[in-house]
Structures are given as C-alpha cells and as structure tokens.
Amino acid sequence: MTATPPTTAKPAGRKEWTALGILCLPLMIVSMDVSVLFFAAPAIAADLQPTAAEQLWIFDVYGFVLAGLLLTMGAVGDRIGRRRLLMIGSVGFALSSLFAAYAQTAETLILARGILGIAGSTLMPSTLALVRTMFQDPAQRTKAMSIWSAVMAGGVTVGPIIGGLLLDSFSWGAVFLINIPAMALLLVAAPFLLPESRSAVRSRVDLFSSILALAAILPVIYGVKTLAEDGWAIVPAVLLAAGSLAGIVFARRQLAIQNPLIDIRSLAERRTGGSILVNLIATFTLMASALINTQFLQSVLGYSPFVASLWSVLPSIVVGAAAPMAAKLSLTYGRPRVMAGGFALSAIGFGVLTQVRLESFSPLVVMLVGAGLVAAGIVSVMTLVADYVVSVAPADRAGAVGGLIETSSELGGAFGIAILGCVLAAVYRHAVSPLLPAELAPEAARAAGQTIAGASAAARHLPAEAASRVMDASREAFMTAMHVTCLVSGVILLLAAAATVVLLRERKTAVSAAA
C-alpha cells in the first residue's frame, strides 16, 4: 500500500517578509500608544492639570477601549477582509491622533484617547491574522510570530523613548502627531504588498456582544479604581456590580450564539485558556514596570525627557534578543518550562527594582538591570503564547483568535496601569502626606499629594527652599510606593510561574508521540 506523501506548506518568499515589515508598522504604533505618554506626564500635568484619577484614565482608557473592541474587529476583519479593515483603521487612527494632539483639557484628552482605542482595535487583529495567512510553513510562522511579538512588546518599551525624544523639542501633542506619517506610509504600501484575506464563512458580527464586552470592562475598571483611591462609595460599587453582571451575560451569550466573539468552550481547554491567562498576567506586570521606570527616571532622578529616553534604550536591547531566544529554547525544554522561567526571571527583575535606593552607589544602574530582566522575561512568555495559540487556530477564525490574544494583552496592560497604578498612587499619597511642609498652600499641597508629577508642577511656582522640600518629600514617597508596587508585582509573577507549569504542562502521550 503506497503511503500518501505529506502536504508541505509553501514557504514564504521575499514579498511575504517585506510585507511582515509593513505589518509591523501599525503594530508598533498601536502598542507604542499604550505607553507613549509616560514621559509626557509632567508636561500634561503642568498644561492640563489632571487629577490623579484623570491622569490614570489618560494613560489607560486607550487600552481598555482597545481591549473591548479587539474581538469585534477581529470578527469584522474575518468578514470584510483583513487588509481592508487595516486600511480603514489607518485613516481613523491618523484622524484621532490629530484630535488628541490638540486636546485643551484633561477630559478632552481622555475622550481622544478613547477614540484612538477604537481605531487601534481595527489594526492589531488584522496584522496577526495576515501573518497567519502569509506564513503557512510552521517553522517560518514561528519565526514570524517571534518578530511580531517582539515588535508588540518592543512598542510598549519604545513608546516612552519616542515620547522622550519628541518632548525634548516639541510640546506633548507631538507624541500623537508622529502617528500620522506612519499611517500614511501604511496606506500607500498595503495595496501592493499585503494580500487580502477573509473567512470563507461570512458569519454575522454580533454587535450586542460587542456592547456587552465594553459594558463589562469599563464599569468594572472604573469601580475598582474609584474604590481603591477613594474608599467605599455607592456609585462605584453599583457600577462594579453592573459591569460584573454584563460580563456574566456576555459569557452566557457566547455559549448560546452560533458565531461568538469568544469561543468560551475552547477557553475551558486547559492549555488554550491557560495560555490566554498567562498572556494577560505577562502584560499586566510589564506595563507596571514601564510606568514606574519612566516616572523614576524623569521625576525622581530629574532627567529631561530626552536623557531619560536614551537611558530607556538599554533594556530594549535585551528585549530584542529575548523573543527569538525563547522560541529556540522552547524546542529543547518545551513551552511551559521556558514560560515559567520567563516569569521567574521577571520576578527577579522586580526584586532588583525593590533594591533601588537614592543614597546607593548608582540607583540608575540598579534600575536598568531590574527593568531589563523584567522585560526579557515577559517578552519570552508573550512570544511563546502567541505562537502556540496562532498555530492551533483554524485559518477561517484567525482574525477572531488574533483578537483574543491581543484582547488579553491589552486588558492585561490596561489593568496593570489601573490596578498597580492605583497601588503606586495610594502608597504615594499615604507616604507623602506627613512629609510635606505644614505651611504649604492648600492648592500646592493638594497637587503634590496626588502624584509626583503634580509635585513637580507645583514646585515650579514655589520659592527655591519650599520647592526643594516638596520635591524631597515627593521623591521619598515615590520610592516607598515604587518598592511596594514592585514587591506586589514580583509575588504575582512567582505565582504565575507556578500556575504556568500546572496549566500548560504537556500531555505525556503528546510528548511521546513527538519523540
């Protein structure tokens, strides 16, 4: 009996690899916008005078809206075409970037960031789905996915660097204007280099599920943040309960309808659901590290945005090598072990960050070492998660699955800023209150008591001696808050390392068969 020769996937050529470079452009821009405002916080605080809560919303409303719509846009791309959706989103992203650049109030900037999140949600699932379509060979797809993951994680890291470079010469609005030429280049190149692809099954997009997703995410995070900052109050508690109820209704609807945004049953499978959870935890802690380190460089050490951004480049070098190294190690040791090792490495990095002391020999060196370890470990985890989920996804659901991966990434990052940002802000407020000069004017005391960026803005209008005392108090309080937040993050990562080994362990039969 003659054996049927196995079918081999057509290897990708120069055009596909060039197209991958084009796809990395919107991916980099969208992931950059999660963190690009970190170095702009002092300038925004001085210009728009946001409260601590408004400052956190400026940072993370983009990520929450993005996460709430990624699944919907992934399904839309499967239906109308991923390249078409990518180009539509590019136009929307450019226009909303222009709106954000010229926002005159904190509320307007929050609104503009939310609209940016809507536009960004059309870009990210399209890029991942197109990678799945262009690279059919498993080895090439793994390599392409490692590049994709490194760009996505690197964008979060590079965002503050780009922001710092721009802020040295321009106003904070420039961090949004930089998006416009990048989107224009994508619009010109996409028709020539990117193939169009869509699902063979033209299923209807469930808009009610999309509404339920946003109705679950936004009220829950508002309730959590408000209760964490201000204590018990009836309005945030009701919103938290309402958001939780919307989440339950959303999950039940996904089980009932024929073409759900999320395949709840597939998430019940240990390794698939565990991979999504692992990805969420990874980005949760990565964003906390980025938020802490940018504020430390600029507000504690007093570096200008330009100098601070240059120092931020060093951990990025480690990030660039982590993704391909993790992919290579996983072939020998298996994904779960390498991912658990990545979490452990990041936990060690947060442990190093708890040892940063202003009176030590070189707090900058200690911070850079810790930040590099955190980023390298997290990127290793994210690379393997994306490769695994994409490799097992059906081709006609590639957009929706891509949206699921990115939803967990964006939700994790946004929750990281919101929850660990609340920890940072709460410890700072508790620590700075007894340290501020008693004779400080109420308005200045209120600003300095909210955030270290607020303290810097208030100090500019004080006499030299009073300004020095305010900044000394705010720096000391921030260091306390930084150490507590890093300790919490490190404990979360150690628990995640143990959970990864349990949830993602390979079945012995599968291992034996592979051998």
C-alpha positions in Angstrom: 0.0 0.0 0.0 1.5 3.3 -1.1 1.7 6.0 1.6 0.3 9.4 0.7 3.1 11.9 0.9 2.5 14.6 3.4 1.5 18.0 2.1 4.1 20.7 2.6 3.2 24.3 3.1 4.5 26.7 0.5 7.5 28.6 2.0 7.2 32.4 2.3 9.4 34.4 -0.1 10.9 37.9 -0.1 7.5 39.6 -0.7 6.0 38.0 2.4 8.9 39.0 4.6 8.7 42.5 3.3 5.0 42.5 3.9 5.7 41.5 7.5 7.8 44.6 7.9 4.9 46.7 6.7 2.6 44.9 9.2 5.0 45.7 12.0 4.5 49.4 11.4 0.9 49.7 12.6 1.6 47.1 15.3 4.5 49.2 16.6 2.4 52.4 16.5 -0.6 50.9 18.3 1.5 49.3 21.0 3.5 52.4 21.4 0.4 54.4 22.1 -0.2 52.4 25.2 2.9 53.8 26.8 3.9 56.9 24.8 2.5 59.3 27.3 4.6 58.1 30.3 7.3 60.7 29.8 4.8 63.3 28.9 3.1 63.1 32.3 4.9 66.1 33.8 4.1 68.3 30.8 0.5 67.2 30.7 0.2 67.8 34.5 1.5 71.3 34.0 -0.6 72.1 31.0 -4.0 70.3 31.7 -3.7 69.9 35.5 -5.4 66.5 35.7 -6.2 64.9 39.0 -4.6 61.6 39.9 -7.6 59.7 38.7 -7.7 61.7 35.4 -4.0 61.0 34.8 -4.6 57.3 35.1 -7.5 57.5 32.8 -5.4 59.4 30.2 -2.9 56.5 30.4 -5.2 53.5 30.3 -8.6 54.4 28.7 -6.9 53.7 25.3 -6.0 50.2 26.4 -9.5 49.5 27.8 -11.4 50.6 24.7 -8.9 48.8 22.5 -9.3 45.6 24.5 -13.1 45.9 24.5 -13.3 46.1 20.7 -10.5 43.8 19.5 -12.6 40.7 19.4 -15.3 42.5 17.5 -12.8 44.0 15.0 -11.2 40.6 14.6 -14.5 39.1 13.6 -15.2 42.1 11.3 -11.8 41.6 9.6 -12.7 37.9 9.1 -15.9 39.0 7.3 -15.0 42.1 5.2 -11.3 41.4 4.7 -8.3 41.9 7.0 -6.4 44.2 4.6 -9.5 46.4 4.0 -10.1 46.7 7.8 -6.4 47.6 8.3 -6.6 50.4 5.8 -9.9 51.8 7.2 -8.4 51.7 10.7 -5.3 53.6 9.5 -7.4 56.5 8.4 -9.3 56.6 11.7 -6.1 56.3 13.7 -4.5 59.3 11.9 -7.5 61.5 12.4 -8.0 60.6 16.1 -4.2 61.2 16.6 -4.7 64.7 15.3 -7.6 65.3 17.7 -5.6 64.0 20.7 -2.6 66.2 19.8 -4.6 69.4 20.2 -6.7 68.5 23.3 -7.2 71.5 25.6 -8.5 69.8 28.7 -7.9 66.5 30.6 -11.4 65.4 29.7 -10.9 66.1 26.0 -7.7 64.1 26.0 -9.4 61.2 27.7 -12.1 61.3 25.0 -9.5 61.5 22.3 -7.5 58.5 23.7 -10.8 56.5 23.8 -11.4 57.2 20.1 -7.8 56.2 19.4 -8.6 52.9 21.1 -11.5 52.4 18.7 -9.3 53.0 15.7 -6.4 50.9 17.1 -8.7 48.0 17.6 -9.1 47.6 13.8 -5.3 47.4 13.3 -4.0 44.8 15.7 -6.1 41.7 14.9 -5.7 42.4 11.2 -1.9 42.2 11.5 -1.9 38.9 13.3 -4.4 37.3 11.0 -2.4 38.4 7.9 0.7 36.9 9.4 -1.2 33.6 9.9 -2.3 33.8 6.2 1.1 34.7 4.7 3.2 32.2 6.6 1.9 28.6 6.2 5.2 26.9 6.9 5.3 26.1 10.7 9.0 27.0 11.1 8.6 30.3 9.2 5.4 31.1 11.1 7.2 30.6 14.4 9.9 32.9 13.3 7.4 35.5 12.0 5.5 35.3 15.3 8.6 35.9 17.3 9.2 39.0 15.3 5.5 40.0 15.7 5.7 39.5 19.5 9.0 41.4 19.8 7.6 44.3 17.9 4.4 44.4 20.0 6.2 44.2 23.3 9.0 46.4 22.0 6.4 49.1 21.0 5.4 49.4 24.7 9.1 49.8 25.5 9.9 52.1 22.7 6.9 54.3 23.2 8.4 56.2 26.2 11.6 56.6 24.3 10.0 58.1 21.2 7.9 60.3 23.6 11.1 61.5 25.4 12.8 62.4 22.2 9.9 64.4 20.9 9.2 66.1 24.2 12.8 67.5 24.2 12.0 69.8 21.3 8.1 69.9 21.0 5.0 70.0 23.1 3.4 66.8 24.4 1.0 66.8 21.4 3.9 65.7 19.2 3.7 62.2 20.6 0.4 61.8 18.7 1.3 63.7 15.5 4.1 61.1 14.9 1.4 58.6 14.2 0.1 60.4 11.1 3.1 59.8 8.7 3.3 56.2 9.8 -0.3 55.6 8.9 0.1 57.4 5.6 3.0 55.1 4.7 0.9 52.1 5.5 -1.9 53.3 3.3 0.5 53.7 0.3 2.3 50.3 0.7 -0.6 48.0 1.9 -2.3 47.6 -1.5 0.9 46.5 -3.2 2.4 44.2 -0.5 -0.3 42.8 1.7 -2.7 40.0 0.4 -6.4 40.3 1.1 -7.8 37.5 3.1 -11.1 36.8 4.8 -13.0 33.9 6.3 -14.7 31.5 3.9 -17.7 31.6 6.2 -19.4 35.0 6.0 -20.9 34.9 9.5 -22.8 37.9 11.0 -20.9 40.0 13.5 -22.8 40.1 16.8 -22.9 43.8 17.8 -24.8 43.1 21.0 -21.9 41.0 22.2 -19.5 44.0 21.4 -21.7 46.3 23.5 -21.7 43.8 26.4 -17.9 43.5 26.3 -17.5 47.2 26.7 -20.3 47.3 29.3 -18.4 44.8 31.3 -14.9 46.2 31.0 -15.3 50.0 31.5 -17.6 50.0 34.6 -15.6 47.3 36.3 -12.3 49.1 36.0 -13.9 52.4 36.9 -15.4 50.8 40.0 -12.1 49.2 41.0 -10.0 52.3 40.5 -12.5 54.6 42.3 -12.9 52.3 45.3 -9.2 51.8 45.5 -8.5 55.5 45.5 -11.4 57.0 47.5 -12.7 54.1 49.6 -16.3 52.8 49.8 -18.9 54.7 47.8 -22.3 53.6 46.4 -21.8 54.8 42.8 -18.6 52.9 42.0 -19.9 49.8 43.9 -23.0 49.8 41.8 -21.0 50.2 38.6 -18.7 47.4 39.6 -21.7 45.1 40.2 -23.3 46.2 36.9 -20.1 45.5 34.9 -19.8 42.1 36.5 -23.3 41.3 35.6 -22.7 42.4 32.0 -19.7 40.1 31.9 -21.8 37.2 33.0 -24.4 38.0 30.4 -21.6 38.3 27.8 -20.2 34.9 28.7 -23.7 33.2 28.6 -24.4 34.8 25.2 -21.1 33.5 23.7 -22.2 30.0 24.7 -25.6 30.4 23.1 -24.9 32.0 19.7 -23.6 30.3 16.6 -20.7 32.7 15.9 -19.4 34.0 19.2 -16.8 36.7 19.6 -15.0 34.4 22.1 -15.2 30.6 21.9 -15.8 30.1 25.7 -15.6 26.3 25.3 -12.1 26.5 23.8 -11.0 28.6 26.8 -12.2 25.8 29.0 -9.5 23.6 27.5 -6.6 23.8 30.0 -3.8 24.8 27.7 -5.7 27.3 25.5 -7.4 29.1 28.4 -4.2 28.8 30.4 -2.2 30.4 27.6 -4.6 33.4 27.4 -4.4 33.8 31.2 -0.6 33.7 31.1 -0.5 36.3 28.4 -2.8 38.6 30.4 -0.6 38.3 33.5 2.5 39.0 31.5 1.3 42.3 30.1 -0.2 43.2 33.4 3.2 43.4 35.1 5.1 44.7 32.0 3.1 47.9 32.0 3.6 48.4 35.7 7.4 48.2 35.2 7.2 50.7 32.3 5.0 53.1 34.3 7.3 53.0 37.3 10.6 53.3 35.5 9.7 56.3 33.3 8.5 58.2 36.4 11.6 57.2 38.3 14.0 58.5 35.6 12.2 61.7 35.0 10.6 62.8 38.3 13.0 61.2 40.8 16.4 61.4 39.1 15.4 64.6 37.3 16.4 63.7 33.8 14.9 65.5 30.9 12.6 63.5 28.6 15.4 63.2 26.1 18.1 62.0 28.5 15.6 59.7 30.2 14.5 58.2 26.9 18.2 57.5 26.0 18.7 55.5 29.2 15.4 53.6 28.5 17.0 52.2 25.3 19.3 49.9 27.2 16.6 47.4 28.5 15.2 47.4 24.9 18.4 45.7 23.7 17.6 42.8 26.0 14.0 42.7 24.8 15.2 42.3 21.1 17.1 39.2 21.9 14.6 37.6 24.3 11.9 36.6 21.8 14.0 34.5 19.4 15.9 33.0 22.2 12.7 31.9 23.9 11.5 30.3 20.7 14.7 28.4 20.4 14.8 27.2 24.0 11.2 26.0 23.8 12.2 23.4 21.1 14.5 21.8 23.7 12.7 22.4 27.0 9.1 22.9 25.9 7.0 26.0 26.1 5.7 25.7 29.7 9.1 25.4 31.3 10.5 28.3 29.3 7.5 30.5 30.0 7.7 29.7 33.7 11.4 30.5 33.6 10.4 33.9 31.9 8.1 34.7 34.8 10.7 33.8 37.3 13.3 36.0 35.5 10.9 38.9 35.6 10.2 38.3 39.3 13.9 38.6 39.9 13.9 41.8 38.0 11.2 43.3 40.2 13.2 42.1 43.2 16.1 44.1 41.9 13.9 47.1 41.5 13.0 46.9 45.2 16.6 47.5 46.0 16.9 50.8 44.1 18.0 53.4 46.7 18.7 57.1 46.0 21.6 57.0 48.5 23.1 53.9 46.9 26.2 53.9 44.6 24.2 54.0 41.4 20.4 53.9 41.5 20.3 54.2 37.7 22.3 51.1 37.1 20.2 49.1 39.5 17.0 50.3 37.9 18.3 49.5 34.4 19.3 45.9 35.4 15.9 45.3 37.0 14.0 46.7 34.1 16.0 44.6 31.6 15.3 41.4 33.5 11.6 42.2 33.8 11.2 43.0 30.1 13.3 40.0 28.9 11.2 37.5 31.0 7.9 39.0 30.0 8.7 39.1 26.2 9.8 35.4 26.4 6.4 34.5 27.8 4.4 36.6 25.3 6.3 35.1 22.3 5.5 31.6 23.1 1.9 32.3 24.0 1.2 34.0 20.6 2.9 31.2 18.6 1.0 28.5 20.4 -2.5 30.0 20.1 -2.0 31.0 16.4 -0.6 27.6 15.4 -3.7 25.8 16.6 -6.2 28.3 15.4 -8.4 27.5 12.3 -7.5 29.6 9.4 -11.0 31.0 8.9 -11.1 32.2 12.6 -7.6 33.7 12.5 -8.8 37.3 13.0 -11.0 36.4 15.9 -8.3 34.4 17.6 -5.8 37.2 16.9 -8.2 39.5 18.6 -8.4 37.1 21.6 -4.7 37.2 22.1 -4.5 40.9 21.7 -7.5 41.4 24.0 -5.7 39.6 26.8 -2.6 41.6 26.1 -4.4 45.0 26.1 -6.6 44.1 29.0 -3.6 42.9 31.0 -1.7 46.1 30.2 -4.6 48.4 30.9 -5.4 46.6 34.2 -1.7 46.7 35.1 -1.7 50.5 34.7 -5.1 50.8 36.5 -4.6 48.4 39.4 -0.8 48.6 40.0 -1.1 52.3 39.2 -3.6 52.6 42.0 -1.3 50.8 44.3 1.5 53.2 43.4 -0.7 56.2 43.8 -2.3 55.1 47.1 1.1 54.3 48.7 2.5 57.6 47.4 -0.4 59.6 48.9 -0.1 57.8 52.2 3.6 58.3 52.4 3.9 61.9 51.1 1.2 63.4 53.4 3.3 63.6 56.6 6.4 64.7 54.7 5.1 67.8 53.0 5.8 71.2 54.7 3.0 72.2 57.0 3.0 75.8 55.8 2.4 74.7 52.2 -0.6 76.4 50.5 -3.6 74.1 50.2 -3.6 74.2 46.4 0.1 73.2 46.2 -0.3 70.6 48.9 -3.2 69.1 47.0 -1.2 68.8 43.8 1.9 67.5 45.5 -0.2 65.0 47.4 -1.7 63.4 44.3 1.3 62.3 42.2 5.0 63.1 41.9 4.3 64.7 38.5 1.8 67.0 40.3 4.5 67.8 42.9 6.9 68.7 40.2 4.3 71.1 38.6 3.5 72.6 42.0 7.2 73.1 42.8 7.7 75.3 39.8 5.6 78.0 41.4 7.2 77.9 44.9 10.3 79.7 46.3 13.5 77.7 46.0 13.6 76.4 49.5 10.0 75.3 49.6 10.3 73.7 46.2 13.3 71.7 47.3 11.4 70.5 50.4 8.4 69.5 48.4 10.5 67.6 45.8 12.5 65.8 48.5 9.2 64.7 50.2 7.7 63.5 46.9 10.8 61.6 45.9 11.0 59.8 49.2 7.3 58.9 49.0 7.6 57.8 45.4 10.5 55.4 46.3 8.3 53.8 49.0 5.5 53.4 46.6 7.8 52.0 43.9 9.2 49.4 46.2 5.8 48.3 47.4 4.4 48.1 43.8 7.4 46.1 42.6 7.1 43.7 45.5 3.4 43.1 44.7 4.3 42.6 41.0 7.1 40.1 41.9 4.8 38.0 44.0 2.2 37.9 41.2 4.9 36.7 38.8 6.1 33.9 41.1 2.5 32.7 41.4 2.2 32.9 37.6 5.3 30.8 37.1 3.9 28.0 39.3 0.5 28.3 37.5 2.1 28.1 34.1 3.7 24.7 34.8 0.4 23.3 36.0 -1.9 24.8 33.4 0.3 24.4 30.3 2.1 21.1 31.1 2.3 18.9 28.0 0.5 15.6 28.0 2.8 12.6 28.2 1.2 10.9 25.2 1.8 14.0 23.1 5.4 14.2 24.2 6.0 10.5 23.5 4.4 10.8 20.1 6.6 13.8 19.2 9.6 11.8 20.3 
